[in-house]
Amino acid sequence: MRVMLLFVALFGTLWPMAAVPSFWLTAPIREASLQIMADGRFRPGVLADMLIRLNANSRPVVVQPELRSALALVTLRTAEEAMHRKKPDEGDRAMEASEGELRSALQVTPTDSFLWLMLYSVVTRRSGFDFDNIRYLERSYASGPNEGWVVLRRNQLALAVFSVLSKSRQQEVVAEFAALINSGFIEEAAINLTGVGWVERERLLENLKKLDVASREIFAKRLARDGVRVSIPGIEQDERYLR
């Protein structure tokens, strides 16, 4: 009994020493990751400096799952920024690092649909399209089929490979497109339709009949302002918006 009490006391003393550094590190980088998920913008170099500071110190013994996920997202955004600065070597190294961080994070939180989506995006960007990589996109849908903030990025990526998806997954992508409009993301839906989703426009638009008339009208006007002539169920084309 005394041995057990001694063990409990020792554990209670050592646990905060191991855990506190993890909590301390999580706060700023987790805030940055939330901004990344919301597609926020950062001053140049802010995220790179954050990673440098983190890597300069040894990581704590106890690493929270949130910290692993946040590290993966910050590393990925840093890599994307490097690519935009037209520094391919630096960008390639950063992309490789971000893929490693994403895989590590998913080992801890395998139900994170956003991380699966980001992994699919990274491996596709690094090595080009590969049928084997579709499984990462599939895992994203299986983990979080109705997560609104994930849908904003996932729908476009899914429409780009729509023809190779299973029939059931294709239906999910079509429903996801309609959900964008229903949630007020008209601009994003218009970009998806007129871009990667143009080949499947008839199927995407036909499914909009499930939405209320007001949402369909708003979407129709948005397309018409760009001179896009399409047939949306129950909506007549308004020549005032066509050019």
Accessible surface in RSA format (square Angstrom, percent):
REM  Atomic radii and reference values for relative SASA: ProtOr
REM  Chains: A
REM  Algorithm: Lee & Richards
REM  Probe-radius: 1.40
REM  Slices: 20
REM RES _ NUM      All-atoms   Total-Side   Main-Chain    Non-polar    All polar
REM                ABS   REL    ABS   REL    ABS   REL    ABS   REL    ABS   REL
RES MET A   1   163.42  84.6 124.38  82.3  39.04  92.9 106.40  90.5  57.02  75.5
RES ARG A   2   209.64  88.0 202.96 103.5   6.69  15.9  75.09 102.6 134.55  81.5
RES VAL A   3   118.74  78.1 116.86 105.8   1.88   4.5 118.10 102.6   0.65   1.8
RES MET A   4   129.02  66.8 126.15  83.5   2.87   6.8  98.89  84.1  30.14  39.9
RES LEU A   5   103.93  57.9  99.60  71.3   4.32  10.9  99.95  70.2   3.98  10.7
RES LEU A   6   126.14  70.3 121.38  86.8   4.76  12.0 125.36  88.0   0.78   2.1
RES PHE A   7   134.13  67.1 130.68  80.9   3.46   9.0 133.94  81.2   0.19   0.5
RES VAL A   8    92.23  60.7  90.11  81.6   2.12   5.1  90.83  78.9   1.40   3.8
RES ALA A   9    60.78  55.9  47.20  72.8  13.58  30.9  58.01  81.7   2.77   7.3
RES LEU A  10    97.64  54.4  94.22  67.4   3.43   8.6  97.29  68.3   0.36   1.0
RES PHE A  11   114.37  57.2 110.79  68.6   3.58   9.3 113.99  69.1   0.39   1.1
RES GLY A  12    43.31  53.4   0.00   N/A  43.31  53.4  31.93  87.6  11.39  25.5
RES THR A  13    83.54  59.4  73.55  74.6  10.00  23.8  54.78  73.6  28.76  43.5
RES LEU A  14    90.16  50.2  88.74  63.5   1.42   3.6  88.91  62.4   1.25   3.4
RES TRP A  15   115.50  46.4 111.95  54.2   3.55   8.3  92.34  49.2  23.16  37.6
RES PRO A  16    58.92  42.9  56.11  51.1   2.81  10.2  58.77  48.5   0.15   1.0
RES MET A  17   132.63  68.7 111.01  73.5  21.61  51.5 107.61  91.5  25.02  33.1
RES ALA A  18    24.78  22.8  18.43  28.4   6.36  14.5  24.55  34.6   0.23   0.6
RES ALA A  19     3.20   2.9   3.20   4.9   0.00   0.0   3.20   4.5   0.00   0.0
RES VAL A  20    88.27  58.1  87.99  79.7   0.28   0.7  88.21  76.6   0.06   0.2
RES PRO A  21    53.03  38.6  49.41  45.0   3.61  13.1  53.03  43.8   0.00   0.0
RES SER A  22     0.25   0.2   0.25   0.3   0.00   0.0   0.25   0.5   0.00   0.0
RES PHE A  23   111.18  55.6 102.89  63.7   8.30  21.6 103.26  62.6   7.92  22.7
RES TRP A  24   181.76  72.9 169.56  82.1  12.20  28.6 147.38  78.6  34.37  55.8
RES LEU A  25    21.29  11.9  20.79  14.9   0.50   1.3  21.24  14.9   0.04   0.1
RES THR A  26     9.31   6.6   9.31   9.4   0.00   0.0   9.31  12.5   0.00   0.0
RES ALA A  27    65.80  60.5  50.67  78.2  15.14  34.4  60.52  85.2   5.29  14.0
RES PRO A  28    70.87  51.6  62.48  57.0   8.39  30.5  67.96  56.1   2.90  18.0
RES ILE A  29     0.37   0.2   0.37   0.3   0.00   0.0   0.37   0.3   0.00   0.0
RES ARG A  30   103.18  43.3 103.18  52.6   0.00   0.0  18.90  25.8  84.28  51.1
RES GLU A  31   106.97  61.4 104.43  79.0   2.54   6.0  32.49  62.8  74.49  60.8
RES ALA A  32     4.02   3.7   2.84   4.4   1.18   2.7   3.65   5.1   0.36   1.0
RES SER A  33     4.91   4.1   4.91   6.6   0.00   0.0   0.43   0.9   4.48   6.3
RES LEU A  34    84.86  47.3  79.00  56.5   5.86  14.7  79.35  55.7   5.51  14.8
RES GLN A  35    71.82  40.2  68.19  49.8   3.63   8.6  27.94  59.5  43.87  33.3
RES ILE A  36     6.05   3.4   6.05   4.5   0.00   0.0   6.05   4.4   0.00   0.0
RES MET A  37    42.95  22.2  36.38  24.1   6.58  15.7  29.16  24.8  13.79  18.3
RES ALA A  38    80.50  74.0  47.77  73.7  32.73  74.5  58.84  82.9  21.67  57.4
RES ASP A  39    77.54  54.3  66.61  66.3  10.93  25.9  20.16  47.5  57.38  57.2
RES GLY A  40    20.37  25.1   0.00   N/A  20.37  25.1  20.37  55.9   0.00   0.0
RES ARG A  41   177.25  74.4 152.85  77.9  24.39  58.1  82.46 112.7  94.79  57.4
RES PHE A  42    40.51  20.3  12.62   7.8  27.90  72.6  20.52  12.4  20.00  57.2
RES ARG A  43   181.99  76.4 174.42  88.9   7.56  18.0  70.70  96.6 111.28  67.4
RES PRO A  44   129.97  94.7 103.54  94.4  26.42  96.1 109.08  90.1  20.89 129.8
RES GLY A  45    24.57  30.3   0.00   N/A  24.57  30.3  23.34  64.1   1.22   2.7
RES VAL A  46    44.15  29.1  39.39  35.7   4.76  11.5  42.77  37.2   1.38   3.7
RES LEU A  47     0.31   0.2   0.03   0.0   0.28   0.7   0.03   0.0   0.28   0.7
RES ALA A  48    28.21  25.9  26.51  40.9   1.70   3.9  27.55  38.8   0.66   1.8
RES ASP A  49    72.43  50.7  71.40  71.1   1.03   2.4  13.06  30.7  59.37  59.2
RES MET A  50    23.02  11.9  22.88  15.1   0.14   0.3  22.88  19.5   0.14   0.2
RES LEU A  51    20.95  11.7  20.95  15.0   0.00   0.0  20.95  14.7   0.00   0.0
RES ILE A  52   114.74  65.3 110.89  82.6   3.85   9.3 113.56  81.8   1.18   3.2
RES ARG A  53   143.65  60.3 140.45  71.6   3.20   7.6  71.05  97.1  72.60  44.0
RES LEU A  54    18.18  10.1  15.06  10.8   3.12   7.9  15.67  11.0   2.51   6.7
RES ASN A  55    99.63  68.7  69.11  66.8  30.52  73.5  30.33  73.0  69.31  67.0
RES ALA A  56    83.27  76.6  39.58  61.1  43.69  99.4  51.84  73.0  31.43  83.3
RES ASN A  57    87.51  60.3  80.18  77.5   7.33  17.6  22.29  53.6  65.22  63.0
RES SER A  58   109.40  92.4  78.64 105.0  30.76  70.9  55.98 119.2  53.42  74.8
RES ARG A  59   100.37  42.1  77.25  39.4  23.12  55.0  39.41  53.9  60.96  36.9
RES PRO A  60    16.99  12.4   1.05   1.0  15.94  57.9  11.81   9.8   5.17  32.2
RES VAL A  61   137.54  90.5 105.62  95.6  31.92  76.9 113.08  98.3  24.46  66.3
RES VAL A  62    41.65  27.4  38.36  34.7   3.29   7.9  41.65  36.2   0.00   0.0
RES VAL A  63    29.85  19.6  11.32  10.2  18.53  44.7  11.32   9.8  18.53  50.3
RES GLN A  64    31.83  17.8  29.79  21.8   2.05   4.9  11.18  23.8  20.65  15.7
RES PRO A  65    53.97  39.3  53.40  48.7   0.57   2.1  53.54  44.2   0.43   2.6
RES GLU A  66    78.13  44.9  72.11  54.6   6.03  14.4  28.33  54.8  49.80  40.7
RES LEU A  67     1.62   0.9   1.62   1.2   0.00   0.0   1.62   1.1   0.00   0.0
RES ARG A  68    73.06  30.7  72.56  37.0   0.50   1.2   4.51   6.2  68.55  41.5
RES SER A  69    17.30  14.6  17.30  23.1   0.00   0.0  14.19  30.2   3.12   4.4
RES ALA A  70     1.43   1.3   0.56   0.9   0.88   2.0   1.12   1.6   0.31   0.8
RES LEU A  71     3.72   2.1   3.72   2.7   0.00   0.0   3.72   2.6   0.00   0.0
RES ALA A  72     0.00   0.0   0.00   0.0   0.00   0.0   0.00   0.0   0.00   0.0
RES LEU A  73     5.33   3.0   5.00   3.6   0.33   0.8   5.12   3.6   0.20   0.5
RES VAL A  74     0.00   0.0   0.00   0.0   0.00   0.0   0.00   0.0   0.00   0.0
RES THR A  75    11.62   8.3  11.61  11.8   0.01   0.0   8.94  12.0   2.68   4.0
RES LEU A  76     6.94   3.9   6.94   5.0   0.00   0.0   6.94   4.9   0.00   0.0
RES ARG A  77    21.95   9.2  21.40  10.9   0.55   1.3   9.87  13.5  12.09   7.3
RES THR A  78    17.55  12.5  17.55  17.8   0.00   0.0  17.55  23.6   0.00   0.0
RES ALA A  79     0.00   0.0   0.00   0.0   0.00   0.0   0.00   0.0   0.00   0.0
RES GLU A  80    29.99  17.2  29.44  22.3   0.55   1.3   6.33  12.2  23.66  19.3
RES GLU A  81    32.13  18.4  30.48  23.1   1.64   3.9  22.64  43.8   9.49   7.7
RES ALA A  82     0.91   0.8   0.91   1.4   0.00   0.0   0.91   1.3   0.00   0.0
RES MET A  83    69.94  36.2  55.30  36.6  14.64  34.9  56.26  47.8  13.67  18.1
RES HIS A  84   147.23  80.5 122.40  85.1  24.84  63.5  83.01  85.5  64.23  74.7
RES ARG A  85   103.81  43.6  79.80  40.7  24.01  57.2  63.68  87.0  40.12  24.3
RES LYS A  86   180.60  88.1 157.10  96.4  23.50  55.9 105.47  94.9  75.14  80.0
RES LYS A  87   102.64  50.1  98.61  60.5   4.04   9.6  56.75  51.1  45.89  48.9
RES PRO A  88    85.15  62.1  82.92  75.6   2.24   8.1  85.08  70.2   0.07   0.4
RES ASP A  89   100.31  70.3  96.99  96.5   3.32   7.8  23.21  54.6  77.10  76.9
RES GLU A  90    61.45  35.3  59.09  44.7   2.36   5.6  25.77  49.8  35.68  29.1
RES GLY A  91     0.00   0.0   0.00   N/A   0.00   0.0   0.00   0.0   0.00   0.0
RES ASP A  92    79.67  55.8  76.92  76.6   2.75   6.5  27.68  65.1  51.99  51.9
RES ARG A  93   153.98  64.7 147.11  75.0   6.88  16.4  72.85  99.6  81.13  49.2
RES ALA A  94    19.45  17.9  12.56  19.4   6.89  15.7  19.08  26.9   0.37   1.0
RES MET A  95     3.74   1.9   3.74   2.5   0.00   0.0   3.74   3.2   0.00   0.0
RES GLU A  96   103.06  59.2  98.49  74.5   4.57  10.9  22.10  42.7  80.96  66.1
RES ALA A  97    50.87  46.8  37.44  57.8  13.43  30.5  48.84  68.8   2.03   5.4
RES SER A  98     0.00   0.0   0.00   0.0   0.00   0.0   0.00   0.0   0.00   0.0
RES GLU A  99    25.71  14.8  25.71  19.5   0.00   0.0   4.74   9.2  20.98  17.1
RES GLY A 100    35.93  44.3   0.00   N/A  35.93  44.3  33.46  91.8   2.48   5.5
RES GLU A 101    33.23  19.1  30.98  23.4   2.25   5.4   7.78  15.0  25.45  20.8
RES LEU A 102     0.00   0.0   0.00   0.0   0.00   0.0   0.00   0.0   0.00   0.0
RES ARG A 103    92.24  38.7  89.04  45.4   3.20   7.6  45.07  61.6  47.17  28.6
RES SER A 104    42.05  35.5  39.94  53.3   2.11   4.9   8.91  19.0  33.14  46.4
RES ALA A 105     0.35   0.3   0.00   0.0   0.35   0.8   0.08   0.1   0.28   0.7
RES LEU A 106     8.88   4.9   6.04   4.3   2.84   7.1   6.40   4.5   2.48   6.7
RES GLN A 107   153.02  85.6 118.05  86.3  34.96  83.2  41.93  89.2 111.09  84.3
RES VAL A 108    64.55  42.5  39.74  36.0  24.81  59.8  44.93  39.0  19.61  53.2
RES THR A 109    34.80  24.8  32.17  32.6   2.62   6.3  34.72  46.6   0.08   0.1
RES PRO A 110    61.02  44.5  59.56  54.3   1.46   5.3  59.56  49.2   1.46   9.1
RES THR A 111   104.46  74.3  95.38  96.7   9.08  21.6  65.98  88.6  38.47  58.2
RES ASP A 112    44.26  31.0  36.03  35.9   8.23  19.5  13.17  31.0  31.09  31.0
RES SER A 113     1.91   1.6   0.22   0.3   1.70   3.9   0.00   0.0   1.91   2.7
RES PHE A 114     1.92   1.0   1.79   1.1   0.13   0.3   1.79   1.1   0.13   0.4
RES LEU A 115     1.22   0.7   1.22   0.9   0.00   0.0   1.22   0.9   0.00   0.0
RES TRP A 116    24.88  10.0  24.88  12.0   0.00   0.0  24.88  13.3   0.00   0.0
RES LEU A 117     0.00   0.0   0.00   0.0   0.00   0.0   0.00   0.0   0.00   0.0
RES MET A 118     8.12   4.2   8.12   5.4   0.00   0.0   5.39   4.6   2.73   3.6
RES LEU A 119     1.77   1.0   1.77   1.3   0.00   0.0   1.77   1.2   0.00   0.0
RES TYR A 120     5.38   2.5   5.38   3.1   0.00   0.0   2.13   1.6   3.25   4.0
RES SER A 121    18.01  15.2  13.46  18.0   4.55  10.5   2.80   6.0  15.21  21.3
RES VAL A 122     0.86   0.6   0.74   0.7   0.12   0.3   0.86   0.7   0.00   0.0
RES VAL A 123     9.56   6.3   8.54   7.7   1.02   2.5   9.56   8.3   0.00   0.0
RES THR A 124    37.51  26.7  34.01  34.5   3.50   8.3  33.37  44.8   4.14   6.3
RES ARG A 125   114.51  48.1  82.34  42.0  32.17  76.6  42.89  58.6  71.62  43.4
RES ARG A 126   112.84  47.4  72.70  37.1  40.14  95.6  19.90  27.2  92.95  56.3
RES SER A 127    85.35  72.1  48.84  65.2  36.51  84.1  51.13 108.9  34.22  47.9
RES GLY A 128    33.21  41.0   0.00   N/A  33.21  41.0  30.59  83.9   2.62   5.9
RES PHE A 129    95.67  47.9  62.68  38.8  32.98  85.8  62.68  38.0  32.98  94.4
RES ASP A 130    63.92  44.8  58.34  58.1   5.58  13.2  12.26  28.9  51.66  51.5
RES PHE A 131   136.10  68.1 125.71  77.9  10.39  27.0 125.94  76.4  10.16  29.1
RES ASP A 132    95.09  66.6  88.14  87.7   6.95  16.4  18.16  42.7  76.92  76.7
RES ASN A 133    17.71  12.2  17.71  17.1   0.00   0.0   0.66   1.6  17.05  16.5
RES ILE A 134    16.22   9.2  16.22  12.1   0.00   0.0  16.22  11.7   0.00   0.0
RES ARG A 135   123.94  52.0 119.50  60.9   4.44  10.6  62.18  85.0  61.76  37.4
RES TYR A 136    13.28   6.2  13.28   7.6   0.00   0.0   8.43   6.3   4.85   6.0
RES LEU A 137     0.63   0.4   0.63   0.4   0.00   0.0   0.63   0.4   0.00   0.0
RES GLU A 138    43.16  24.8  42.43  32.1   0.73   1.7  28.42  55.0  14.74  12.0
RES ARG A 139   103.85  43.6 103.66  52.8   0.19   0.5  32.86  44.9  70.99  43.0
RES SER A 140     0.00   0.0   0.00   0.0   0.00   0.0   0.00   0.0   0.00   0.0
RES TYR A 141     2.64   1.2   1.50   0.9   1.15   3.0   1.50   1.1   1.15   1.4
RES ALA A 142    72.64  66.8  39.00  60.2  33.64  76.5  47.85  67.4  24.80  65.7
RES SER A 143    36.09  30.5   5.57   7.4  30.52  70.3   8.06  17.2  28.03  39.3
RES GLY A 144     2.68   3.3   0.00   N/A   2.68   3.3   2.68   7.4   0.00   0.0
RES PRO A 145    63.04  45.9  53.45  48.7   9.59  34.9  53.45  44.1   9.59  59.6
RES ASN A 146   133.60  92.1 105.70 102.1  27.90  67.2  36.13  87.0  97.46  94.2
RES GLU A 147    56.88  32.7  51.35  38.9   5.53  13.2  30.69  59.4  26.20  21.4
RES GLY A 148    43.25  53.3   0.00   N/A  43.25  53.3  34.70  95.2   8.55  19.2
RES TRP A 149   108.44  43.5 101.38  49.1   7.06  16.6  82.84  44.2  25.60  41.5
RES VAL A 150     0.00   0.0   0.00   0.0   0.00   0.0   0.00   0.0   0.00   0.0
RES VAL A 151     9.72   6.4   9.72   8.8   0.00   0.0   9.72   8.4   0.00   0.0
RES LEU A 152    56.58  31.5  43.31  31.0  13.28  33.4  43.31  30.4  13.28  35.7
RES ARG A 153    57.49  24.1  50.18  25.6   7.32  17.4  34.73  47.5  22.76  13.8
RES ARG A 154     0.00   0.0   0.00   0.0   0.00   0.0   0.00   0.0   0.00   0.0
RES ASN A 155     0.00   0.0   0.00   0.0   0.00   0.0   0.00   0.0   0.00   0.0
RES GLN A 156    73.95  41.4  73.74  53.9   0.22   0.5  10.88  23.2  63.07  47.8
RES LEU A 157    51.98  29.0  50.90  36.4   1.08   2.7  51.20  36.0   0.78   2.1
RES ALA A 158     0.00   0.0   0.00   0.0   0.00   0.0   0.00   0.0   0.00   0.0
RES LEU A 159     5.08   2.8   0.00   0.0   5.08  12.8   0.00   0.0   5.08  13.7
RES ALA A 160    62.67  57.6  29.01  44.8  33.66  76.6  33.07  46.6  29.60  78.4
RES VAL A 161    18.11  11.9  13.75  12.4   4.36  10.5  18.11  15.7   0.00   0.0
RES PHE A 162     7.34   3.7   5.63   3.5   1.71   4.4   5.63   3.4   1.71   4.9
RES SER A 163    93.31  78.8  64.75  86.4  28.56  65.8  43.40  92.4  49.91  69.9
RES VAL A 164    59.96  39.5  27.97  25.3  31.98  77.1  35.27  30.6  24.68  66.9
RES LEU A 165    10.11   5.6   0.00   0.0  10.11  25.4   0.89   0.6   9.22  24.8
RES SER A 166    58.50  49.4  43.03  57.4  15.47  35.6  50.75 108.1   7.75  10.9
RES LYS A 167   178.33  87.0 171.22 105.1   7.11  16.9 113.75 102.4  64.58  68.8
RES SER A 168    81.39  68.8  68.19  91.0  13.20  30.4  54.66 116.4  26.73  37.4
RES ARG A 169    38.23  16.1  38.23  19.5   0.00   0.0   1.39   1.9  36.85  22.3
RES GLN A 170    21.62  12.1  21.62  15.8   0.00   0.0   0.00   0.0  21.62  16.4
RES GLN A 171    76.80  42.9  76.80  56.1   0.00   0.0  46.32  98.6  30.48  23.1
RES GLU A 172    56.73  32.6  51.17  38.7   5.56  13.2  34.32  66.4  22.41  18.3
RES VAL A 173     0.00   0.0   0.00   0.0   0.00   0.0   0.00   0.0   0.00   0.0
RES VAL A 174     1.87   1.2   1.87   1.7   0.00   0.0   1.87   1.6   0.00   0.0
RES ALA A 175    47.43  43.6  42.62  65.8   4.82  11.0  43.41  61.1   4.02  10.7
RES GLU A 176     9.07   5.2   4.11   3.1   4.95  11.8   8.59  16.6   0.48   0.4
RES PHE A 177     0.02   0.0   0.02   0.0   0.00   0.0   0.02   0.0   0.00   0.0
RES ALA A 178     7.80   7.2   7.80  12.0   0.00   0.0   7.80  11.0   0.00   0.0
RES ALA A 179    45.14  41.5  39.41  60.8   5.73  13.0  44.23  62.3   0.91   2.4
RES LEU A 180     3.36   1.9   1.96   1.4   1.39   3.5   3.30   2.3   0.06   0.2
RES ILE A 181     2.66   1.5   0.05   0.0   2.61   6.3   0.05   0.0   2.61   7.1
RES ASN A 182    88.35  60.9  65.64  63.4  22.70  54.7   0.90   2.2  87.45  84.5
RES SER A 183    74.79  63.2  40.61  54.2  34.19  78.8  24.03  51.2  50.76  71.1
RES GLY A 184    53.08  65.5   0.00   N/A  53.08  65.5  28.31  77.7  24.78  55.5
RES PHE A 185    71.52  35.8  70.03  43.4   1.49   3.9  71.52  43.4   0.00   0.0
RES ILE A 186    25.84  14.7  24.68  18.4   1.16   2.8  24.68  17.8   1.16   3.2
RES GLU A 187    82.82  47.5  80.07  60.6   2.75   6.5  46.30  89.6  36.52  29.8
RES GLU A 188    65.70  37.7  64.04  48.5   1.65   3.9  25.61  49.5  40.09  32.7
RES ALA A 189     0.00   0.0   0.00   0.0   0.00   0.0   0.00   0.0   0.00   0.0
RES ALA A 190     2.93   2.7   2.66   4.1   0.27   0.6   2.91   4.1   0.02   0.0
RES ILE A 191    87.65  49.9  83.86  62.5   3.79   9.1  86.30  62.1   1.35   3.7
RES ASN A 192     5.73   4.0   5.71   5.5   0.02   0.1   0.02   0.1   5.71   5.5
RES LEU A 193     0.00   0.0   0.00   0.0   0.00   0.0   0.00   0.0   0.00   0.0
RES THR A 194    60.17  42.8  35.67  36.2  24.50  58.4  19.39  26.0  40.77  61.6
RES GLY A 195    44.11  54.4   0.00   N/A  44.11  54.4  31.89  87.5  12.22  27.4
RES VAL A 196    64.92  42.7  42.57  38.5  22.34  53.8  52.00  45.2  12.92  35.0
RES GLY A 197     0.08   0.1   0.00   N/A   0.08   0.1   0.08   0.2   0.00   0.0
RES TRP A 198    90.05  36.1  89.96  43.5   0.09   0.2  69.82  37.2  20.23  32.8
RES VAL A 199   127.86  84.1 105.60  95.6  22.26  53.6 107.73  93.6  20.13  54.6
RES GLU A 200    42.16  24.2  39.69  30.0   2.47   5.9   6.44  12.5  35.72  29.2
RES ARG A 201    78.02  32.8  78.02  39.8   0.00   0.0   3.39   4.6  74.63  45.2
RES GLU A 202   139.85  80.3 132.15 100.0   7.70  18.3  53.05 102.6  86.80  70.9
RES ARG A 203    91.68  38.5  82.56  42.1   9.12  21.7  45.24  61.8  46.44  28.1
RES LEU A 204     0.32   0.2   0.00   0.0   0.32   0.8   0.00   0.0   0.32   0.9
RES LEU A 205     6.97   3.9   6.97   5.0   0.00   0.0   6.97   4.9   0.00   0.0
RES GLU A 206    88.05  50.6  85.67  64.8   2.38   5.7  42.62  82.4  45.43  37.1
RES ASN A 207    14.75  10.2  11.25  10.9   3.50   8.4   7.03  16.9   7.72   7.5
RES LEU A 208     0.04   0.0   0.04   0.0   0.00   0.0   0.04   0.0   0.00   0.0
RES LYS A 209   116.54  56.9  98.66  60.5  17.88  42.6  54.84  49.4  61.70  65.7
RES LYS A 210   147.35  71.9 108.59  66.6  38.77  92.3  81.18  73.1  66.17  70.5
RES LEU A 211    19.55  10.9  14.22  10.2   5.33  13.4  15.86  11.1   3.69   9.9
RES ASP A 212    75.87  53.1  61.22  60.9  14.65  34.6  49.39 116.2  26.49  26.4
RES VAL A 213    78.86  51.9  76.32  69.1   2.54   6.1  76.32  66.3   2.54   6.9
RES ALA A 214    60.17  55.3  55.01  84.9   5.16  11.7  57.46  80.9   2.71   7.2
RES SER A 215    15.03  12.7  13.47  18.0   1.56   3.6   1.92   4.1  13.10  18.4
RES ARG A 216    25.34  10.6  25.29  12.9   0.05   0.1   0.05   0.1  25.29  15.3
RES GLU A 217    74.66  42.9  73.99  56.0   0.67   1.6  10.68  20.7  63.98  52.2
RES ILE A 218    96.58  55.0  94.08  70.1   2.51   6.0  95.37  68.7   1.21   3.3
RES PHE A 219     0.00   0.0   0.00   0.0   0.00   0.0   0.00   0.0   0.00   0.0
RES ALA A 220    19.24  17.7  14.70  22.7   4.54  10.3  16.17  22.8   3.07   8.1
RES LYS A 221    81.47  39.7  80.45  49.4   1.02   2.4  33.70  30.3  47.76  50.9
RES ARG A 222    34.54  14.5  34.54  17.6   0.00   0.0  10.53  14.4  24.02  14.6
RES LEU A 223     2.01   1.1   2.01   1.4   0.01   0.0   2.01   1.4   0.00   0.0
RES ALA A 224     9.12   8.4   8.94  13.8   0.18   0.4   8.98  12.7   0.13   0.3
RES ARG A 225   120.86  50.7 113.47  57.8   7.39  17.6  48.94  66.9  71.92  43.6
RES ASP A 226    73.10  51.2  53.88  53.6  19.21  45.4  12.59  29.6  60.51  60.3
RES GLY A 227    27.53  33.9   0.00   N/A  27.53  33.9   4.90  13.5  22.62  50.7
RES VAL A 228    28.12  18.5  19.57  17.7   8.55  20.6  23.72  20.6   4.40  11.9
RES ARG A 229   144.46  60.7 117.58  59.9  26.88  64.0  50.08  68.4  94.38  57.2
RES VAL A 230    19.84  13.1   6.83   6.2  13.01  31.3  13.87  12.1   5.97  16.2
RES SER A 231    93.83  79.3  77.88 103.9  15.96  36.8  47.09 100.3  46.74  65.5
RES ILE A 232     6.54   3.7   2.93   2.2   3.62   8.7   2.93   2.1   3.62   9.8
RES PRO A 233    29.26  21.3  18.12  16.5  11.14  40.5  29.13  24.0   0.14   0.8
RES GLY A 234    72.90  89.9   0.00   N/A  72.90  89.9  35.69  97.9  37.21  83.3
RES ILE A 235    30.53  17.4  12.45   9.3  18.09  43.6  14.30  10.3  16.24  44.1
RES GLU A 236   161.72  92.8 142.65 107.9  19.07  45.4  61.32 118.6 100.40  82.0
RES GLN A 237    88.05  49.2  58.97  43.1  29.09  69.3  36.49  77.7  51.56  39.1
RES ASP A 238    39.49  27.7  31.55  31.4   7.94  18.8  20.47  48.2  19.01  19.0
RES GLU A 239   110.64  63.5  97.86  74.0  12.78  30.4  64.47 124.7  46.17  37.7
RES ARG A 240   190.87  80.1 153.10  78.0  37.77  89.9  81.18 110.9 109.70  66.5
RES TYR A 241    61.43  28.7  53.40  30.4   8.03  20.9  31.44  23.6  29.99  37.0
RES LEU A 242    23.14  12.9   4.60   3.3  18.54  46.6   5.05   3.5  18.09  48.7
RES ARG A 243   218.02  91.5 151.44  77.2  66.58 158.5  99.91 136.6 118.10  71.6
END  Absolute sums over single chains surface
CHAIN  1 A    13808.7      11540.5       2268.2       8242.5       5566.2
END  Absolute sums over all chains
TOTAL         13808.7      11540.5       2268.2       8242.5       5566.2
